[in-house]
Amino acid sequence: MEIKKPLTIAQQVDLLKERGLLITTKEEVELREWLININYYRLSGYWWIYENKAPTCSPREHEFKSVTTWKKIKYTYIFDQKFRRLISIAIEKIEISIKARWSQYLAETLCCSHPHERKSLFGDKFHNTSNATYKKLVDSYNKSTELYACHYKERYPELKTPPIWVCALLLTLGEMINWLKSLKTPADRNAILRPYGFDEEVLLSFFTHLTSIRNICAHNGRLWNKRTKKLFIKPTATSEIKEYFIANELDDNKLDSKIYNTLLMLHVILKNIDKDFLFLSEVKDLISQNKYIDPKHMGFPENWKELNLWKTLPITKSQKHRKRSGYKKKTFRNRIS
């Protein structure tokens, strides 16, 4: 069934002009290149906040608010690119740390190379090849062409799985979460996860939430102002960020689904992994360097800059460099680079 007729790039540019987007003659050439290489529909996710009916935009009328320029859309897109990269680095650090702590704790506690094969830890049915979590590890090991996997397959062909420190390299984040959930006792999970600053129930919920965030980053999806589907449990114990969480407008017992709450959790966890990675400072710096980004679309409270959490953040290396070099905010182009 034919839904819409495709438009040429020139027609797409004309359509945006008709809807009120302000584009200079010089920018039109650039916009054509963006439409060719990025796609009209992908970019439309970044200009809907500049439409008259934003933020609901349903049904969408596509008319732009007055004084909406191509530059606003362009640098909103660029901000999201940089934001996704920062989030990806954060998730990578957490994923690697979880795997390291999981493998070290079990190997050290049971004093063996294959604690993940112990039925007493996971239950009899867990090690059946019909169990999806265990089967994925076996399959990943059999299919792996990595040198470390090949070494163990050649030297120990009788093994179904390699030592746990090798298993940690084969698991995805989602699979790692399933291994943690499959541990029989909460005490084991807490021993592995408590150093991150929260109990195992909260962290398992949050790590599951992170898998959806990572998928958005991996597929280059819009993230900065998006509502996430997989929410996580709000920490109930006292913590340095408890007072800063933003509740759902309709239910105080639930969290708002925008990225702000995710950033708070990442902040605490990353402090326990890499103290030199000033994650929240990097987020603040990224926002401050882009005058077109309104943090309220990310779930930030109106007074976020006045909150002690944000006021007391250490400055980043980039900020230090700008101060040393006599950096001045002369143009937006300087601030975005």
N, C-alpha and C positions, 0 to 999 in steps of 0.2 A: 504494500500500500504506500502511495506517495504522500508524505506528510508536508514537506516543504521543498521548494526548488532551491538547489544550491546557488549561492551567490559568488561572483568573482571577487577577488581581493579588492578591486576598485569599487565594486558595489557595496562591499562591507564597509569600506571607509566612508562612502557617501551616506550609508544608512546611519552610521554613528554620528555624522554631522547633522543629519536630519533630526536626530533624537536629542541634539543639543550639546554634543561634545565639542569643546573648543580645541581646534587643531590648527597650528600655523602651517604655512606652506612647507617650511623646512621639516617640521615634525611629521607631515604627511608621508614623506619618503620613509622615515623611520617606522611609522605605524604600519606601513605596508610590509616592511621586513618582519616586524613582530607578528603580524597576522599570518604571514607565510610560514614562519618557523615555530610559532607557538600555538596558533589555532584560535579562532574567534571565540569558540565556546569556552575554552580554558580561560581566556582573558576575561570573559564576561563574569566569571566568579569574583573578579577583583574590582569590577566597576558597579556591581549591584548596590554597594553601600553609598554610591554617589547618585543613585536614582531617586526620583521624587518620592516613591513609596517605601524607600528603605526605612527600617530594616525588614519589614514584613515582605514587601515586594510580591504579594500574592493577592489577586492575580497580577502578574508583572506587566507593567505598561511600557517599560524600557526608556521612559523619558528622563533625561539627566537633570539634576538640580542646576540652578544657574551657576555660572562660573566654574563648571567642572571641566578641567583641562586634561589633555592626554598625559601631561607630566604627572598629575596626581595618580592616575592609574598605573603608569609605568613604574613609579617609585614605590607604590604599594606592592606591586608584583615583586620588585627587587627586594623589598623588605622581607617578604614571605620566603623568598629563596634563602636569604641569609639566616632568617629565623629557623627554618627547617634544618639547615646545616648545623646550627648550634644545638638544637634539640637532638639531632642524630648523634652528635658527639657525646652528649649527656647520656643518651640511652646506651650507646656503645660501652661507655665506661661502666655503667651499671650492669649490663649483661655479662661482661667479662668478669666483673667482681663477683657476681652471684655464682657463676660457674666455678670460679676459683675457690670460694668459700665452701660451696657444696662438696666439691671433690676432696678438698683438704680435710674438712671436718669428718666426713665419713671414712676416708682412708685412715686418718689418725685415730679416730675413735674405735674403729674395729681392727686397726693394725693389720690391714691387708690391702691388696691391690684391686680386689673386686668386691667391695662392700655393696655395690649396686646390684649384685647378684644374690644377696642374702635375703631369703624369704622372710626371715624374722623381722626385717625392717619394713618390708612392703606388703607382705601377705603372699600366700601360695599362688593365687590366681594372677598376680601381677606379672610373674615371669613366664606365663603362658604366651606363646607366639601370637595368640589371638588378641592379646592386650595391645591396644594401639600404641601406647606410650613406649612399652618395651620393644615392640616389633619395629617401630621407627628407628630405634637405636641400632638394632640388629641389621636392618636394611641399610641404614646409612653407613655402618661399618663395612658391610659386604661390598657396597658400591663405591666406597671412597678410594680415590687414587692418590690421596695425600701420602707422602713418604712415611709419616709416622704410622698410618694405618697399614700400609703395605708391609712395613717392617714386622708388625705384630702378626699379620696374617701369614706371612712367610715363615716366621720363626715359631709361632704357636698356632698352627692350623686348627687345633682342637677347640680353641676359644670361640664362643659365640659373640662375645664383646671384648674390647680391649680393656686395659686398666682404667680406673675411673678418671685419672688425670688426662687420658686420651679421650675418653667419652665426653669430657667437658668441652673439647674442641669440636666435637661432631654435632652437638645439640644446638637447636635453634632456641631463641628466647622462649617461645611458646612451649617447646618440648621440655625445657628446663623447668618452667613453671609447673608442668604436669608431674615431673619427677618430684618436685618439692611437695606438691599436693598429695602425692601418693605415699609419702612417708607416714607410717602408722601413727606416730605420736607427735603432738604439737610441740613437745619438749625438744625434739630433734630439729624441727623447723625453726623454733625460736632460737636455738643455739646457733643456727646458721644465719638467721635474718635479723636478730635483735640488734647486732652492732650497727645496723643502718638507722636506728633511732625509733623504730615502731615495732609493734608485735606482729607475729606472723600472719594473722588474719588480715590486718590492714595492708601489709606489704604484698601478700599474694593477690589481693584485690587490685592494688595499684599496679603491680607488674602485669596483670592481665590487661588493665587499662592501657599500659604502655605499648602492648603489642599492637593495638589499634592505631596509636599515635605513630609508631614506627612504620606501619604499613602506609600511612598517609605520606610520610617523609620518603619512603622508598619508591613510591609511585608518583612523586612530585605533585602531590595534591595540595590544595589550599589548606593551610593550617592555622594561620595567625588569628583569624576571627571565626573559626569554625566551631560548632558545637559537637562534642564527641559523643559517640553512642555508648561506649563502655565506661560508665562512671565507676569510681572507686569508693570504698567505705571511708567515711570521715573519721579520722583518728579521734578517739574519745579520751585517751590519756593526755595528761598535761604535756605539752610540747611547745617549743619556741614559736611555732607557727599556728597553733590552734586558734588563736584570736583573730588571725588574718584571713581565715577561710571565708569564702563568699557562699552563702546559702542560696538554695533555689528560691526563686521569688514566691513559689506556690507552697513550698514545704521546707520549713527551717531545719528539718532533720536530714534533708538531702542537700547535696552540693550543687552549685551552679555548674553547668556542663561545658563552660568555656575554658580556655587554656590556662587562665590565671591560677586556678587551684592546682593544676598539674605542675606549674612552675614552682609553687611553694613546696610541694613534696619533693621534687627533684632537687631543690636547694638543700634541704636537710640531708637527703640521702647522699648527695655528691660530696658534702662536707665531710662525710665519714669514709669517703673513698679517695678523694684527691683534693686536699686542702688548697692546693695551688690553682685549681680550676675554679675561678670566681664566676660561677655560672650565673647567679642572679645579677651580679654586677655587669656581666656581658649583655644580659637581656636589657637592663636599664640603659646601658650605653647604646645599644642597637636602636632602642626607641628614641633616645635623645638625638640621635644622628639623622632622624627622618621626620621632618616637620609635618608630613602628611598623615602620619599614623596616629590615630586616636586610640589610646589603650583601652577605652571603655568597650570597644568592639572585641577586646580580648578577655573581657570580664573584670578588668581592673576597676577598683572603686575610684570615685572622683578625686578623693584626697590621697591617693596612693603615694605621692611624693612626700607627703607629710608624715606618713607612718614610719615609726622607728625602724622597722625592718628595712625599709628602702633608704632611709636617711643615713643609716650607719654602715652601709655597704662599703667595702674597700674599693678603691678605684682600680680600673683595669690597666694593663700594660699599654693599651691603645690610648687611654686617657693620659697616662703619664707621658707618653711620647708626644702627644699633641701639646701638652703644657711645656715640655722642654723645647719644642721646636717653635714656640711662639705662635701656635695655631690660632687663627681667628676665623670665626664663622662669617665669612664674607658672602659666600654664595651657597645655594642648596647643593650644587654640584660637588663642592668641597665636603659638605657634610655627609653625602651619601657614599663617598669613595672610601 
